């Protein structure tokens, strides 16, 4: 712990960031960790129920049932299913809006930037249409139609998009999802007072929600964005506070819905708009990435080099980013937009504009986004940014640490760009795994939190342990923001890898940790896993592939995790998802599930022990495939 005035701040893997926060005279999430360190034991175990007026009831050895008779197994499973349903709803909100934006582009004959992605998705869906705009409309309609189906009608795209052996497994378990939004609705119904009390049934329901979350909210959102915004291209990029150039009017973006800001990012380079900025005394406009929408833009940064300055950091970097004084306006449209940024934005006179009311902050102006009004909205944001720039520059202290971050982070990695880098086939990667040069693959994914050893500490230390063991790491989510800001996604990080992996990285000029971008890109990792399994003629659970979301944070992460478990992958968490109060739920997730889908939950809060367990799983899978 380090001291900041009278406050204590939590440790961060990013020491430059930690030092900056330590010097602040304002409270941040990093300070509040100390005052919130005493946790509710009932909440941690998931055995607190507050669904009715007889409660809240807390399960103890002396009181093993709530007043209604619900025991720990029922209460824990119910709470867990509610959380997964909420997380699933968040991702479905994103893919719904993304599909609507794609449809609007088709209807208005707007710009399509990713024709390869358009044709790829059309082929997956079985769409044959020569006109690209009509094709885009048909794709969007199919996605929306599936989302809006009733629960008793199975979604069609699942079988088109998912790996066939997985679909067979899901059908056997009767967890193929019906209409995704209806599934969320009925999951909430199921978890209400005096309804379902079967913990196993509720856990299977979580897997059902995980499938639609992963295939629609994750995978399809990526593919639809690729159509509208351009496909990822591998390149070296700048990250950290150093991306902030105070000669420009800087608009910080936060959220997950990239297509919502697509018109804004395009118009900011228009000559007339740039001239407006120059009249205000700036060189032009820059978008500063923060949280997942920044990583999504980073993923496609090759197409937006004129306007995108780079990705500054993940969710728990955002408060400090505003406190540098270099941000002039904040545009938000989804979560990871911390409530804690509100007083800091006020202090530094930074106006906040929210484009989606699900992310409305108390001090933000709400401007409802619609495709039809996109030009009007973008012009308003530009005018407000200029106004904010004029009012605050010279009136607030600006201190942007230029020693924070790296200049050579490898970004733009996707299932397509990675395969293209390998020569258009997965054979080189498979050969390296078969030869033992790469022992296996670990997806270190998901959020950042402040409680698993500190800000990004577990994520960074586990990643270092895995690459030391010749296990290559693929990352997506706020985990990527933390890993890139400490240099693990720069080519020089090869020196931290084991001898075999180091040799591979140096020969290819790549880091041992590959940056797939936002949490949505967990869906891209599923595409990689599917294509590798298909190439080898095996099922996904047989791959020497493990997942870890060591510093998961939100309910969305639990929905992601349910997808990983449905895919049949081992999933490590450093902090249990509030289920340990139920022996049945814990046993199903950590043991029994392996006989159902092939996946299981691995709970371990020690970095080295976690790496040991993940390596052991990789080695066992190698052995079963006949690999040394």
N, C-alpha and C positions, 0 to 999 in steps of 0.2 A: 504494500500500500504506500502511496505517496500523498503528500499534504498539499492542499490548495486552500490557503487562508485558514478558516476553521473547519473546512470540509476534508473528507478523505476520498480519494478517487481510486477506482478499481484499476488493476493492472491491465495493460494492453500489450498484445504482441507487437504492436506498432509503437515503438519507443518515441519516435518524433511526435506522433499524435498524442501520446501519453504526456509528454513534456509540455505540449501546447495547452492541453486541457488543464494540466496542473497549474499553468500560469494564469488561467482565466479567473476573473473575479465574479463570474456568474455560475449558477448551478446548472449542471448537465445530468444526463442519465448516469454518467460515470461517477458522479458524486452521490446520487440517490441510492446507489447499490448498498452503501454502508447502512443507511437508515432503514433499509428494507431487508437486511440480511437475515433477520429472524423470520422464518417462514412458518405458515400454518401447517402443522403435521398432518392434519386431516385432509387439507387441500392437496398436499404433496402426494398422499396415498390415494386420493380420489374417492375418499369415503365420507365426504360431506354432501348431503342432499338438501337442496332448498327449493324443491319443486312445488311444495304445498305449504299451507298455513300451519300445519302441524310441526313444521321444521323451523330452522334447519336441524336435521338429525345428523348426528355424528356416530359412526360405528366404532365401538371399542370392544375389547374382550368381554367386558361386563355388560355391554349393550350391543349384542351382535346383530340386532335388527332395528330398523327405523320403526316409527309408530305404525306405519301402514303394513309392516312386515317385510319390507325389502331388506335383503341382506347385503353384505359388502360386494358380492359378485354382481348382483343386479345393479347396485348404485354405481360401481366403477364402470361397468360395461355401458351403462346408460350415459354417464358423463363423457366417456370416451367417444361413443357414437355421435353424441351431440357436437363434440369438438370437430370430429372428422367431417360431419355434415356441414358445419359452418365453414371449414376450410375449403371443402369442395365447392360450396356456393360462391366463395370469393373467386375461385378460378373460372367457374362457369360464367360469372358476370363478365370476366375479361374476354373469354372466347366469344360470348354473345355479342358484345360491343365490337369486337374485332371483325366478326362475320358480317355484322350490319355495315361496318365501314367498307368492307370489301364489296358488298353488294351495291352500296352507293357509288363506289368508284366505277363499277361495271355499268350501272344505270346512267351515269353522267359521262361515260366514256373518258374517265380520268386516266391519269398516268399509272401504268403498270410497270414496275421496275424489275420484277423477278419472273421472267418468262419461263425459265427452267423450272422454277418452283410451281408456277401455274400449270405447266404441262404435267409435272410430276403428280400433283394433287389430282388433276383431272383423270390421269391414268389410274391412280389408286381408286378413285370413286367410279370408274367406268364411264366417264363422261366423254362423249365424242362430239366436238363442236369446233368449227374452224374459226369463228369470230372470238377473239380473246376476251372481249368485254362480256359477251354472252356467257362464255365459259366461266368467268369470274362470278357472275350472277348465279349460275347453276351450282357452283361449288358452295357459295354462301348459303343458298337455299337448302342444300342438303344438310349442311351443318345445323342451321337453325331449325329445320324440320325435325332432326333427331333430338335436339335439345328440348323441343316443345312437345314431344310425344308424351302420352300418358304413361304411367309406370307399367301398365300391363302390355305395352307395345315395346318390343326390344329395339334398341337403336341399331341402325343398319351399318353405320360406318365402323363399328367395333370390329366386325368380321373382315372388313376391307383393310383396316389399318393395322390390326394386331397380328402377331405371329401365330400361325395356325395351331401349333402345339399348345400355346397358351389358351387360345380360344376353346380348344377341346377340354382343357383342364377346368376352365371357368364354367363351361356348360355342365361338366360332371358335378361341380360343386353348386350348381344352380345360382351363380352370382353374376350372370350376364345382365348388364343394366338395361332397364327400360329408359324412358325419357329422363334425361339427367336432372332437369329441374324438378320433375315430379319425384324422383328418387330422394332428393334432398328434402323435399316437403314431407314425404312419408317417413323418412328417418326421424325427423323432428317429432312427428306424431307418435312414432313408436317409442320415443324416449320420454313421453309425457307421463303424468301421474297415473299410477295403477293400470298401466298397459303392459308392455312386454317385460318379462322378468327372466328371460332366457339369455344368459351372457354369451353363449356360443352363437346363437342366432344373431345377436347384435354385432358380434365380431365379424361374422360372415358378411353382414350388411356393410360394415366398414370396408371390406375388400371390394364389394360391389361399387361403393362410392369411389374407391380408389381407382377403379378401372376407368370410369367416365372422367374423373379428375385428370388422370394421366394422359389419356388418349385425346381428350377434347381440350381441357383447360391448359394442358402443357403442350403436347405434341402438335395439335392442330393450330393452336395460337401461333406457335413458331412458324409453321408452314404458311399460314395466311399472312402473317407479317412479312415473310420473305417475298410473297407475291407483290404486296403493296409497296414495301420499303426497300427492296433489294436484298440479295442473298449475301450472307457473310463471306468475307474474304480475309485470309490470313495476312496480318501485317504487324509491324512493331508500332506501339503507341505509348503515349505519355500517360501516367496515372498519378494520383495524389493531389495535394494542394497546389503543386507547381503547375497544374493545368490552368489555374486561374490567372488570366492576364488582365490586369486592372486598366489597361489602355482601352478595353472594350466594355460595353454594357453587358454584364454577365447575368444570364437567366439560369437559375438552378432548377433542374427538373427532378421530380421525385414521384415514384409510383411504379406502375407495371404496364400501362396501356400505351404502347409506343404509337399505335396508329392515331391516337387522339391528338398527338402533337405533330403529326406528320406534315400538315399544312404549314404550321408555324416554322418548323425547321427548314422547310423549302423556301418560304418567303423571306426569311431573315437575310438571305444572300442577294435578294433583289436590289438592283442599283438604287432605286428610289428609297428603299428602306435603309440601306447603308448610308445614303446621303442624309437621311433624318438623324442617324446616330452621329454623323460627322458634325452636323450643325449643333448638336448638343455637346460636342467636345470630345467624342469618342471615335475610335477607328471603325467601329461597326458593332455587331452583336456576336456573342458567343453563348452556346448552350453548355452548361457545366453539368456533367452527369453525377447524380447521387442516387443511391439505391438502384433497384433493378431496371427501371426504365433507362437509366444512364448506362447500365451494362448492355441493355438491348441496343442502344444507339452505338455503344462501343463495338458491339459485335458487327455492326454494319458501317463502322466508321470510315471504311474505305470510300464509301459513297458520299460522306458528309464532312470531309476534311476542312472545308471552308467555314463551317459553322460550329462543328462540335469540337470543343477544346480538349475534351478528355473526361475520363471518369475519376472523380475525386475520392470516392470511398463509399462504404456501405452505410446501413441505417444508423449505426452508432458513431459514425463519423460526421453525420449531417449537422449536429449542433455546433461542433467545432468549425465546420466549414463556413457556416453563417457568421460565426464570431471572428473570422479572419477579416471581415469587413469588405471582402471582394465581391460579394454577391449583391446584385441590385434588385432582383425580383425572384420570387419563387413561384413556379407553376407546379401544382400537384394534381394527380388524377386517380390515385389509389393508395394502398396502404404502404407501410414502412415509412410513412410520413409522421414522425413522432410528435405527440402533443408537446413534448419538451422544447420543440423549436419555436413555439409561439412567443414566449417572453424574450428569447434571444433575437428573434426577427424584429420584435418591437424595439428592443434596445438599439439595434443597429439600423433601424428605420428601413427595413426591408419589407416591401409590400408582398402579400401572399394572395395568389389567385388560384382557386380550385375549380377544375373543369368537370368534376363528377361529385355529386353530393355524398356519395359513400365515403369520400375522403375529406369532407368539409371540416376545416379547422375553425376554432372559435373566433380567431382574428383574421380569417381569410375572406376575401370577396368571392362569392359563388357566381360563376359564369357558366351556365349549363351548356355543355358542348353538344352540338349537333352538326352533322356533316353539312347540312344545308347552310348553316350560319358560320362555317369554318373561316371564311375570309373576314367576316365582321369580327369574329372572336380574335383571330390572329392580329388584326389591326389594333384592336383594343389592347391586347397584351403588349404589343409593341409601344403604343402610346403611353401606357402605364409604366413600362420599363424605362422609357426616356424620362418621364416625369420623376420617377423614383431616383434615377441616376442623378438628375439635376438637383434634387432636394437633399440627397444624402451625401454625395461626394463633397468632401471638404468639411462635413459636419460630423463625420464618424471616423474613428481610428481604423486605418487599414494596415493589417499586418499579415501578409500571406507568406508563410514559411516556404522558401524555395528549395529547402533540403528535404521536403517531404515528398516521397514517391519515387518513381523510376521513369526513365525515358524510353526503355526498350522492352516493355511488356508485350509478349506475343498474344494478340487478340484475333478475333474473327474466326475462331475454330468452331466448326459445325460438323455434322455427319457428312455433308457433301464436301466442304473445303478440306477436311482431314483426309477423306478418301482420295480426293484429287491430289493432295500433297504426296500421298503414298503411291501415286501413279495410276489412280483410277480403280484400284482394287485393294481389298483388305489383306491380300496375300503377304505383303511385307510385314505387317503387324502380326499376323498369325504365325509366320515363320520365326519372327523374333521371340514370340511367346513359346513356340514349340522348342526352340533352341535353348530356352532358359535365359536369354539375354534380357527379356522382360519376364519376370516371374508371374505377374498377373496384373489386373487392372482394378483400381479402387476409385469409385466415384465418391469424392468428399464434397458433399453438397449441402445446400440449404442455407439457413439463416446465420446470423451472428447473435450471440447473447452475451450478457455480462456476468453470468453465474457459473459457467463451466470454466473455472480457473481465471476468468477475466475476459476482456474484449478480444475475441479471436485467438486466445491463447491455446485452447485445446485443439482447435482447427489447425493452427500453424504447427504445433508440436507433433500432432498425430501425422500430419502430412510429411514432416521431416523424417519421422520414424519409418513411414511406409516407403518413401523413395530410397532411404538407406538400405532397405531390404529388396531393392530392385523391383518394386511394385510401382508402376506408373500411375499417376493420379490425374483424374479428370474432374474438373470442378465446375459447378453451376450454382448461382445464387449469391447471397451476401458473403458466403464463404470465399468466392472468387475475389470480391472486393478486398477482403482481408489478406488473402494470399498474395495478390498482386502488389499490394502496398508495402509488403515486406520483402519483395524481390524474388519470391518463389516461382513467378511466372516469367522471369527474365532468363535468357540463355545461360548466364553465369551460374544460375542455381544448379546446373548440371554437376558442379563440384560437390554438392551436398548429397548426391545420389550414390548408391552402391556402384561398385566398379563396372558391372555389366550395363546397368542403366545409364551410367555416366558415359560409357563408350558409345551407346546408341544415341544419346542426346547430342553429344559433341559431333558425331558424324553427320547428323541431320540438321544441326544448328537449332535445336529446339530445347525448351526447358523441360524438366521432369514432371511439371505440373501444367496441364493444358487447360486454357481458359475458354469454357463454353459459354460464359456470359451469365445471364440472369437466372433466377430460380425457374422460370419458364423453360429454360434450356435443359432441365432434368429430362424433359421430353425428348430432347436430342440424344441424350445418353441412352434412352430406351431404343431409339432408332439405330444407334451404333450397336447396342447389344443384340437387337433383332437381326441386323445384317451379318454380324459375326456368327451368330448361332446358325443362321441360314446358310452361310458360306461353309460352315463345318458340318452341317446336317445334324445338329443336335438341338436340344431345347435350352432355353435361356438359363435355367438353374444349373446346368452342367458347365457353364462357362467359368473360368477362373476369375470371376468378377464379384466384387463385394461393394456394398454401399455403406457410407457413414454420413450421418447428419449430426456431427458431434455437438454442435451448438444450435440445435433447432430452437425456434422461438415461438412461432405462431401456430394457430390451428391449421393454416394452410400447409405447414410443414407436416402435420399429422396426416393430412389427406395425401400429400406426396408420398409419405411413408407407407400408407395403405396401398398405393400403386406399386411401390417397390416390392412389398410383400406379396401382392397378387402376381407380380412377374416371377416370383419364386427366388428373389434375391435375399441374401443375408443383409440385415440392416442394423448397423451399430448406432446407438445413441449414448451420449455421455450422461444425460439426465433422463430418467424414466418419464414417460408421458402420463404421470399421475394415475398409474394403474396398480401399483405395488400393494395396495390394500386388499386386493382380491387375488387369492391363490389360483383360482380358476382362470381368470383373465391373463395373469402373468404366465401361467403354465401353457396356455393355448398359444400365446404370442411368442414365447421363447422356446417352446419344445414341440407341441402338437402340430403347429402350423406347417412345420417342415414336411410332415407326411401328407399334407393337403395340397399346398402350392409349391413346396420346395423352399419357401422363404422362411425366415425366422428373425425375431428381434434379438439383438445382442446388446445387453446392458453392461457397460463398463465405464467407470469414471476415472480410471487410471490410464494415462496415455500409453505407456509401454505395454501394459497388459492388454489394452485394446488392440494395439498393433500386433501383439502375439496372437490374439484370437483371430484377427482378420487374416494374418499370414497363414495360420494353421488351416483355415478354411480354403484359402487359395491353393495351398499345397495338397490338400485332400482332393480338391477338384482336379488338379493336375494329374494326380496319381490315378484317379478314376478314368481320365482320358488317355492314360498310358504315357504321360509325359514325365520325364525325369525331374 
